[in-house]
Amino acid sequence: MSERTVGRAVSEASVSRPTQSRTNRVGLDTDSLVPHESGSTSGRRIVVVGGGMAAARLVEGLVARGLGPQTTVLAEEQHAPYNRILLSAVLEGTHRPGALALREKQWYADKGVDLRLDSLVVDIHRERHEVELADRTTVRYDQLVLATGAIPSLPPIRGVVRADGSLDPRVQAFRSLDDCGRLLALLDRQGVHDQPRNAVIVGGGLLGLQVARALAVRGIETEIVEGRDHLLSSQVGASAGKVLKRSMAKLGTQVYLGARATRLTDEGLKLDNGYTLETDLVVLTAGGRPRANLARRAELTVDRGVVVDDQLRSVDDPDIYAIGDCAEHDSTVTGFVSPAWEQAGVLADVLAGDQATYSGHRVVARLRATDLDVCVLGEPENEAGEVVEIANPVKGTHRKLVVRDGRIVAGALVGDLSRVGLITQAFDRQTVLGEHEAGQLLLPEPVSTGSTTGWPALPDDAEVCACAGVSAGRIRACRSLEDVRDTTRATTGCGGCAPTVRQLLATRPSGTQLSGTKLSLEGTTS
Ligand SMILES: Cc1cc2nc3c(=O)[nH]c(=O)nc-3n(C[C@H](O)[C@H](O)[C@H](O)COP(=O)(O)OP(=O)(O)OC[C@H]3O[C@@H](n4cnc5c(N)ncnc54)[C@H](O)[C@@H]3O)c2cc1C
C-alpha cells in the first residue's frame, strides 16, 4: 500500500506501532505554541494532515471562524505552506523561494494555529481518534482533514532507480520547494549557468511545459518527450497541440511526440523510437495521482482519491474529511488550486457547524510560463457540444470554445489570451450567448473606442479570481494590490487574474486612486 515519493527516500509503509500518545513538536518555535493537550476537552481538536495549498486555505477559513486555536496542522515539508504554482517561477529565477509563503510561519502562531512542520503522518488509528507520526508519536483528533495532495508517478524507465533504490542523480522530480532547491543546486553544481547543458523533460503536460520554459529561460537547451501524439493531450486537441509544438520549437525546445523513454544509460535517455537523447538532467513531470495511502491503510474508501460526499466527508467515517488533490468528489479528482480552495472554503463552513455543500467546480487552468500563453476552461476534449474554433498556426494561436444550449461549457485558448477575461466570465456565469457571440469572443480584442483602456467593463458580480472566488466588485472596493491580496487573496493562487485585477484597480472611478501602489504581480510575490 505504500506510495513512492519521487526524490525522497521515505517508505511510508515501514511504520511500527505507537508507543504512547504524546505531542510531536518538531520544527516549531516553542514560544509560538498554543498550549493544548492531546484529547483536551476544552474544544474540538481539528487536525489537518498536509500543509499544502488546500490546508493553507482551510486554516484561513477556520481562523476567520474563530477556530484557529483548535487547529493543528501536521505538515511533512519543512516550509510553511507556500504557493506551489510559483515553483516554476523560482526555477526560472523570477521569484525567490522565500517569497512563495502563503502566510508567514508567525501568522499561524499569532492566530493560535499549531503548525508543525517536518511532521509526516504515517497512520490513522480511527478507533482511537489518533494519527501517528513518523517518529511514532501520536496526535488526537476529533475531526481529521486529509489534505495530502498528489504524488508524482515514477514512469517505467530502466536505470532511473538505481540498484540501492535511490534515484539516479541525473533524475529530478518537480513538485515541492525541496525538489526545486535540489534542481537548482544541481544546475549550479554542474556549472550549467556558464556553459548551457541539455535537459530532457519527461511529460508534455502543463507541468512539463512550465519546467521546459523555466529551464530554457535560464539558457538551458531543453527537449520534451511525450508518449501521446500531441502536447497537453489531456487539455487540448491535436490541432492546438500542433500549434503548441511549433511555438515550443520557435522558443528553442525540441519536442518528441509518440515516443516513450525506456532507459537511462551513460549515453543518455533512450527512447522507444530509436533515439538517444544525450543529457545530464532528466526532469520527471509525467503524471501524478492523489496521495491516498493513509486513507487506504485506514480502510477508507479510495477510488482514484479519497471518496467524499458533498460536505467533503469520507463516505465511511463522519469524523474524517478530505480536500484538494487527494480527494475524489462525484467521481472526480481535480489537481488544480481553484477547486482545492473552493473545497477548503466549504469545509471551513462545515467544520464551523454551518450548512455548506460542495457541488463540483468549473476549473480554469492557466499555464504559467514565459512567452507561452495557454488557458483551459473545463474539459474541452470531453465536453459534448458545438465547437467554435479559430486557428492561426502561423501566428501560433488556436482558440476553441465548446458551446451547449448557448452556454460555454469548455474552452482552450492557446497563444492569445486577449479575451480571456470575458470568456472566463461567460463560462463561470454560464451566460446564454447569442448566435454570433461565441465566434466574436474568439476574435482578437477590439481596438479601444473611446474608453481609456479598451478593457471591457466587468460587472461587479463577475468572478475575477477563480482560485479565491473573488468578484470584480470586491476588487474595486480595495485600495491597492496589497489590499486585494490581503483581504481577498485574489492573485495569490495561479496569478492568472493579475492582469484583470490591475486593470480594475487602475480604472477605478476618480477619487479612489491608489495610494502609491506598485501595480505589478511581481510586487506581490517576489
Ligand atoms: C510545479 C507545479 C505547478 C502547478 N501549477 C498549477 C497551476 O498553474 N494552476 C493550478 O491550478 N494548479 C497548479 N498545480 C497544482 C496545484 O499546486 C495543486 O492542485 C494544489 O497545490 C493542491 O493543493 P493540496 O493542498 O491538495 O496539495 P499540495 O499543495 O500538494 O499539498 C499537499 C501537502 O501535503 C503534504 N503531505 C502529504 N502526505 C502527508 C502526510 N502523510 N503527512 C504530512 N504531510 C503530508 C505534502 O508534503 C504537501 O506539502 C501545480 C502543481 C505543481 C507541482
The ligand as a MOL file (V3000), in Angstrom:
LIG
                    3D

  0  0  0     0  0            999 V3000
M  V30 BEGIN CTAB
M  V30 COUNTS 53 58 0 0 0
M  V30 BEGIN ATOM
M  V30 1 C 5.0600 22.6800 -10.1410 0
M  V30 2 C 3.5620 22.7390 -10.0630 0
M  V30 3 C 2.8710 23.7110 -10.7770 0
M  V30 4 C 1.4800 23.7830 -10.6910 0
M  V30 5 N 0.8370 24.7650 -11.3960 0
M  V30 6 C -0.5010 24.8950 -11.2610 0
M  V30 7 C -1.1960 25.9510 -11.9180 0
M  V30 8 O -0.6100 26.7400 -12.6630 0
M  V30 9 N -2.5380 26.0860 -11.6990 0
M  V30 10 C -3.2160 25.2390 -10.8550 0
M  V30 11 O -4.4260 25.4260 -10.6550 0
M  V30 12 N -2.5920 24.2160 -10.2380 0
M  V30 13 C -1.2560 24.0220 -10.4170 0
M  V30 14 N -0.6090 22.9980 -9.7750 0
M  V30 15 C -1.4010 22.0910 -8.9330 0
M  V30 16 C -1.6420 22.7190 -7.5520 0
M  V30 17 O -0.4020 23.0660 -6.9830 0
M  V30 18 C -2.3800 21.7320 -6.6750 0
M  V30 19 O -3.6360 21.4980 -7.2520 0
M  V30 20 C -2.5740 22.2810 -5.2610 0
M  V30 21 O -1.3330 22.5220 -4.6630 0
M  V30 22 C -3.3900 21.2750 -4.4370 0
M  V30 23 O -3.3040 21.5750 -3.0780 0
M  V30 24 P -3.2200 20.3840 -1.9960 0
M  V30 25 O -3.1080 21.0320 -0.6720 0
M  V30 26 O -4.3050 19.4160 -2.2530 0
M  V30 27 O -1.8720 19.6260 -2.3340 0
M  V30 28 P -0.3900 20.1440 -2.1440 0
M  V30 29 O -0.2940 21.6030 -2.3290 0
M  V30 30 O 0.4440 19.2590 -2.9840 0
M  V30 31 O -0.0710 19.8690 -0.6100 0
M  V30 32 C -0.0870 18.5920 -0.0310 0
M  V30 33 C 0.8720 18.6210 1.1550 0
M  V30 34 O 0.6180 17.5160 1.9940 0
M  V30 35 C 1.8500 17.0100 2.4510 0
M  V30 36 N 1.6470 15.6230 2.8730 0
M  V30 37 C 1.3210 14.5740 2.0940 0
M  V30 38 N 1.1970 13.4610 2.8410 0
M  V30 39 C 1.4540 13.8370 4.1150 0
M  V30 40 C 1.4920 13.1300 5.3490 0
M  V30 41 N 1.2320 11.8170 5.4070 0
M  V30 42 N 1.8030 13.7910 6.4850 0
M  V30 43 C 2.0530 15.1300 6.4400 0
M  V30 44 N 2.0290 15.8560 5.3020 0
M  V30 45 C 1.7290 15.2080 4.1530 0
M  V30 46 C 2.7610 17.1420 1.2410 0
M  V30 47 O 4.1310 17.0920 1.6120 0
M  V30 48 C 2.3380 18.5250 0.7410 0
M  V30 49 O 3.0770 19.5460 1.3540 0
M  V30 50 C 0.7740 22.8710 -9.8750 0
M  V30 51 C 1.4690 21.8680 -9.1840 0
M  V30 52 C 2.8520 21.7950 -9.2770 0
M  V30 53 C 3.5820 20.7200 -8.5200 0
M  V30 END ATOM
M  V30 BEGIN BOND
M  V30 1 1 1 2
M  V30 2 1 2 3
M  V30 3 2 2 52
M  V30 4 2 3 4
M  V30 5 1 4 5
M  V30 6 1 4 50
M  V30 7 2 5 6
M  V30 8 1 6 7
M  V30 9 1 6 13
M  V30 10 2 7 8
M  V30 11 1 7 9
M  V30 12 1 9 10
M  V30 13 2 10 11
M  V30 14 1 10 12
M  V30 15 2 12 13
M  V30 16 1 13 14
M  V30 17 1 14 15
M  V30 18 1 14 50
M  V30 19 1 15 16
M  V30 20 1 16 17
M  V30 21 1 16 18
M  V30 22 1 18 19
M  V30 23 1 18 20
M  V30 24 1 20 21
M  V30 25 1 20 22
M  V30 26 1 22 23
M  V30 27 1 23 24
M  V30 28 2 24 25
M  V30 29 1 24 26
M  V30 30 1 24 27
M  V30 31 1 27 28
M  V30 32 2 28 29
M  V30 33 1 28 30
M  V30 34 1 28 31
M  V30 35 1 31 32
M  V30 36 1 32 33
M  V30 37 1 33 34
M  V30 38 1 33 48
M  V30 39 1 34 35
M  V30 40 1 35 36
M  V30 41 1 35 46
M  V30 42 1 36 37
M  V30 43 1 36 45
M  V30 44 2 37 38
M  V30 45 1 38 39
M  V30 46 1 39 40
M  V30 47 2 39 45
M  V30 48 1 40 41
M  V30 49 2 40 42
M  V30 50 1 42 43
M  V30 51 2 43 44
M  V30 52 1 44 45
M  V30 53 1 46 47
M  V30 54 1 46 48
M  V30 55 1 48 49
M  V30 56 2 50 51
M  V30 57 1 51 52
M  V30 58 1 52 53
M  V30 END BOND
M  V30 END CTAB
M  END
